[in-house]
Amino acid sequence: MWQPVPMHRLPMLLALSLLVSCAPQAPDDVVVGPAPVRVASGPDAETDLLAHTVVALLGAEGIDAEVVSFADSRDARQALELGAVDVRVGYTGESWLEAIGRADPPGDPRASFQVVRDHDAERDIVWLPPRIMDGLDTPPANATFAFVVQGPPSIDADLQTMSQLATRLSAQPDALVCVDQQFAARPDGLSAVLSAYSVRSDRQFLAASPSEAVLGVGAGDCIAGLTTTTDGRAWRAGLRPLVDDLQVFPAFVITPQVRASALEQHQRLRSALTPLPAHLTGPMLGRWNARLVGGEPVDQVAGDAAVQLLHAAGRVLDEDPGD
């Protein structure tokens, strides 16, 4: 269904259109190679890291690429649709909400991927298929909500799943859980989680933003805190995300979106990008994000990330970009 474009977004869209239509043309007698593959980066550290990792993966295959930064994820998506960029690392749940306009992204990674893949196929945008396995330690990386707990030697380090946390909370009615106020107020938020896992809704919760939740769990004020599976602050603090074994949280599977025309122009593009959807896991991304939180440059972390993905894919570089 057509919807009007908000007035405040018109300048951005006009700029993207000009970027596509007004590129300089080479003289007829000058032979030029293909233009660099343009990779969209979003406003946050994680999407910027993923964009730089894609550039490093492409560089390992001899494909020239560059990062194009956007201040808003919707603008990055528009740029992909208009052809101002060629590749963008997408999140399936985000596309359900923003591109498709549906407020019910499923928790099942397969169902989440299939719908966005089919939706964007009509727009000449290809989602590279992730290697979907079971568990946080296997592909695909799913940057969804997660309750995190302390690792060893904490007495709660034995917790692995949300169902186990629900059992622990039933046995410890005074134990606190740190939860974001906005999530607690949403009908599809905390109340849905409590209902699915049969946790009493009248128990006390401690209001905390994701960053405050990480601090609260680390300090022992909360048995668990709500953030995301790939939160670099949580991984840096030694916290571990619990498996959402009932798949209550919406899936945010991470995999590249590529313009079909770019795949036709660059024959090795699909192969060069494959290590990311085939081998990226939540813990891998969480640890890379933790390095960013620790102040390491994004180029250094992205180079190491690309090497790790290539090794997982059985590809060995002649010279690692850093270790």
C-alpha positions in Angstrom: 0.0 0.0 0.0 1.4 3.4 -0.9 2.0 5.8 1.9 3.0 9.5 1.7 6.7 10.3 2.5 7.0 12.5 5.6 8.2 16.0 4.7 11.3 15.8 7.0 12.5 12.8 4.9 12.3 14.5 1.5 15.7 16.1 1.6 17.4 12.8 2.3 15.5 11.0 -0.4 16.3 13.7 -2.9 20.0 13.5 -2.0 19.9 9.7 -2.5 18.3 10.2 -5.9 20.9 12.7 -7.0 23.7 10.3 -5.8 22.2 7.6 -8.1 21.5 9.7 -11.2 24.3 12.3 -11.2 27.4 10.1 -10.9 30.1 11.3 -13.3 30.3 9.5 -16.6 33.7 8.5 -18.0 34.6 9.4 -21.7 33.8 6.7 -24.2 37.6 6.1 -24.9 38.4 5.6 -21.2 38.2 2.1 -19.8 37.3 2.1 -16.1 36.8 -0.8 -13.7 33.6 -1.4 -11.7 32.8 1.1 -9.1 33.5 0.2 -5.5 30.8 -1.8 -3.8 29.0 0.6 -1.4 28.1 -0.9 2.0 25.6 0.9 4.2 26.3 1.5 7.8 23.7 2.5 10.4 24.0 4.9 13.3 25.0 2.5 16.0 28.3 0.8 16.8 27.1 -2.7 15.9 25.8 -1.9 12.4 29.0 0.1 11.8 31.1 -2.9 12.8 29.1 -5.2 10.5 29.5 -2.8 7.6 33.3 -2.6 8.1 33.4 -6.4 8.4 31.7 -6.8 5.1 34.2 -4.4 3.5 37.0 -6.5 5.0 35.4 -9.7 3.6 35.1 -8.2 0.2 38.6 -6.9 0.3 39.9 -10.4 1.0 38.4 -11.5 -2.3 39.9 -8.5 -4.2 36.6 -6.6 -4.4 36.9 -2.9 -3.8 34.4 -1.7 -1.3 33.6 1.3 0.9 31.4 2.2 3.8 28.6 4.7 3.4 27.3 6.0 6.7 23.7 6.9 7.5 22.3 8.6 10.6 19.1 6.5 10.5 18.4 2.8 9.7 15.4 3.8 7.6 17.6 6.1 5.5 20.1 3.2 5.0 17.1 1.0 3.8 15.9 3.7 1.4 19.4 4.0 0.0 19.4 0.3 -0.7 16.1 0.5 -2.4 17.1 3.5 -4.6 20.5 1.9 -5.5 22.6 4.5 -3.7 24.2 1.5 -1.9 24.7 -2.1 -2.9 24.9 -4.0 0.4 23.4 -3.6 3.8 23.6 -6.0 6.7 20.0 -6.3 7.8 18.0 -7.6 10.8 14.9 -9.6 9.9 12.9 -8.4 12.8 13.7 -4.8 12.0 12.5 -5.3 8.4 9.2 -6.8 9.7 8.6 -3.7 11.7 9.9 -1.0 9.3 10.0 -2.3 5.7 6.9 -4.5 5.9 5.1 -2.6 8.6 4.0 -5.6 10.6 4.1 -5.4 14.4 4.2 -9.2 14.9 7.7 -10.4 14.0 8.0 -14.1 14.9 10.5 -15.7 17.3 11.3 -18.5 14.8 14.4 -17.4 12.8 13.2 -19.4 9.7 9.8 -17.8 9.6 11.3 -14.4 10.2 13.8 -14.8 7.3 11.3 -16.3 4.8 8.9 -13.4 5.0 11.4 -10.6 4.6 13.2 -12.6 1.8 10.0 -12.9 -0.2 8.9 -9.3 0.5 12.2 -7.9 -0.8 12.5 -10.2 -3.8 9.9 -8.1 -5.5 12.1 -5.0 -4.9 15.2 -6.6 -6.4 16.8 -7.0 -3.0 18.3 -10.3 -2.2 18.7 -11.6 1.4 21.6 -14.0 1.6 20.3 -17.2 3.4 21.7 -17.7 6.8 22.7 -21.2 8.0 20.0 -21.7 10.6 20.9 -24.0 13.4 19.8 -24.3 17.1 21.3 -22.4 20.0 23.0 -19.1 20.7 26.5 -20.6 20.0 25.5 -21.6 16.4 24.5 -19.5 13.3 22.7 -17.4 12.7 23.4 -14.5 15.0 20.1 -13.3 16.4 20.4 -9.9 18.0 17.1 -10.1 19.8 16.2 -9.3 23.4 17.8 -11.4 26.0 18.0 -11.8 29.8 21.6 -11.9 30.9 23.0 -13.5 34.0 26.4 -13.6 35.7 28.9 -16.3 34.7 31.1 -18.3 37.0 31.6 -18.3 40.0 28.1 -16.9 40.5 25.5 -19.3 42.0 23.3 -18.4 39.0 25.9 -19.3 36.4 24.2 -22.7 36.0 21.2 -21.0 34.3 21.1 -21.6 30.5 17.5 -21.0 29.4 14.6 -18.7 30.2 12.6 -21.7 31.5 15.3 -22.4 34.0 15.2 -18.7 35.1 11.4 -18.9 35.5 11.9 -21.9 37.8 14.6 -20.1 39.8 12.3 -17.0 40.2 9.5 -19.2 41.5 11.9 -20.6 44.1 13.2 -17.1 45.0 10.2 -14.8 45.2 12.3 -11.9 46.4 14.9 -12.1 43.6 14.8 -9.0 41.4 15.0 -8.8 37.6 16.1 -5.6 35.9 13.7 -4.6 33.0 13.4 -1.5 30.8 10.3 0.5 31.7 9.2 0.8 28.0 9.4 -2.9 27.6 7.5 -3.5 30.8 4.7 -1.2 29.6 4.2 -2.9 26.2 1.4 -5.5 25.9 3.8 -7.7 23.8 6.7 -7.1 26.2 7.2 -8.2 29.8 3.6 -9.4 30.3 3.9 -11.7 27.3 7.2 -13.1 28.5 5.8 -13.7 32.0 2.7 -15.4 30.6 4.7 -17.6 28.3 7.1 -18.8 31.0 4.4 -19.0 33.8 6.0 -16.3 36.0 3.8 -14.5 38.4 3.0 -11.0 37.1 2.7 -9.5 40.6 6.3 -9.9 41.5 8.6 -6.9 41.8 10.9 -5.8 39.0 13.6 -3.2 39.0 13.2 -0.5 36.3 16.5 -0.2 34.4 17.7 0.7 30.9 19.8 -2.0 29.2 23.0 -0.3 30.3 21.7 -0.1 33.9 20.5 -3.7 33.7 24.1 -4.8 32.8 25.4 -2.9 35.8 22.6 -4.2 38.1 23.3 -7.9 37.2 27.1 -7.4 37.5 26.6 -5.8 40.9 24.4 -8.7 42.1 21.3 -6.4 42.5 19.4 -8.4 39.9 19.5 -12.1 39.2 18.9 -11.2 35.5 18.6 -8.1 33.3 17.1 -7.4 30.0 19.3 -6.3 27.1 20.2 -8.0 23.8 22.1 -11.1 22.9 24.9 -9.2 21.4 25.2 -6.3 23.8 29.0 -5.5 24.0 28.6 -4.1 27.6 27.2 -7.3 28.8 29.8 -9.5 27.1 32.6 -7.2 28.4 31.2 -7.6 31.9 31.3 -11.4 31.7 27.5 -11.8 31.5 25.8 -14.5 29.4 22.5 -14.3 27.6 19.9 -17.0 28.3 18.3 -19.0 25.6 14.8 -18.0 24.8 13.7 -21.6 24.6 10.0 -20.8 23.9 10.9 -18.2 21.2 8.9 -15.4 22.8 11.2 -12.7 21.7 11.1 -11.7 18.0 13.9 -13.0 15.8 16.4 -10.4 14.6 18.5 -12.6 12.4 21.5 -10.8 10.9 22.4 -11.4 7.3 23.4 -9.3 4.2 20.8 -7.6 1.9 22.2 -7.2 -1.6 20.9 -5.4 -4.6 20.3 -8.0 -7.4 22.0 -5.7 -9.9 25.2 -5.7 -7.7 25.2 -9.5 -7.7 25.0 -9.5 -11.5 27.8 -6.9 -11.8 30.2 -8.5 -9.3 30.2 -12.3 -9.9 32.2 -13.0 -6.7 30.1 -10.8 -4.5 27.8 -13.6 -3.2 30.7 -15.9 -2.4 32.6 -13.2 -0.7 29.7 -12.4 1.6 28.7 -16.0 2.4 31.0 -16.4 5.5 28.9 -13.9 7.4 25.4 -15.5 7.2 27.0 -19.0 7.2 29.2 -18.6 10.3 28.3 -15.5 12.3 27.0 -16.3 15.8 25.7 -14.2 18.7 28.7 -14.8 20.9 31.1 -13.9 18.2 29.3 -10.6 17.6 28.9 -9.9 21.3 32.7 -10.3 21.9 33.5 -8.1 18.9 31.1 -5.5 20.3 32.8 -5.8 23.7 36.1 -4.9 22.1 34.5 -1.7 20.7 33.2 -0.9 24.2 36.7 -1.3 25.4 37.8 1.4 22.9 39.4 -0.6 20.1 39.2 1.0 16.6 36.3 -0.4 14.4 38.7 -1.1 11.5 40.9 -3.3 13.7 38.0 -5.3 15.2 36.3 -5.6 11.7 39.6 -6.9 10.2 39.9 -9.5 13.0 36.2 -10.4 12.6 36.6 -11.0 8.9 39.6 -13.3 9.5 37.6 -15.3 12.1 34.7 -15.7 9.7 37.0 -16.7 6.8 38.7 -19.3 9.0 35.3 -20.7 10.0 34.5 -21.0 6.3 37.7 -22.8 5.6 39.3 -19.9 3.8 42.8 -18.8 4.9 44.2 -15.4 4.0 47.7 -15.0 2.9 48.2 -12.2 5.4 45.8 -11.5 8.4 44.7 -7.9 8.8 45.4 -8.2 12.5 45.2 -10.5 15.4 
